[in-house]
Amino acid sequence: MNEASQQRLAELRTRYERSLPDKRATVERAWHAFLASPDERGALALHSIAHRLAGSASPYGYDAIGAVAQSLDGMISDWLKRAPSERESARSLATYLAPSASALIDGLAHAIETVRASA
């Protein structure tokens, strides 16, 4: 990789790192909204956020965040693929997702702390 490519990659990584607090806040808001009123719309919102993080985190070196987001994405996707009459309730889904959602929020918080400590 040439120097210009390395510089561009470093700039992209820095931009991604600067976006981590917003990403964490977005996940937290969606998660708390889903907990407050669990329904398909909230599951779709959380799914969209997890899906984007699953695709973006690993290329920037945040493999653990990417893995947790991918897991959350998959669990919600599986629920959404089922016919509404064959799904467990959205409240049950929230209980099932809680460990992964908490791990994603915690992972983002840890990444933010790590970036700040290295600055």
Number of C-alpha atoms within 10 A of each C-alpha: 5 6 8 9 10 11 11 11 13 13 12 13 15 13 11 15 20 14 12 17 16 12 19 19 14 14 23 17 13 19 23 14 16 22 18 12 14 18 16 16 11 19 23 17 16 24 23 15 17 26 20 14 22 24 13 17 20 14 11 15 11 17 14 17 24 24 17 22 28 22 19 26 24 16 16 23 16 11 18 15 10 11 8 11 7 9 14 11 15 18 15 12 19 20 11 14 18 15 12 17 22 15 17 26 21 14 19 22 17 13 19 17 12 12 14 11 8 6 5
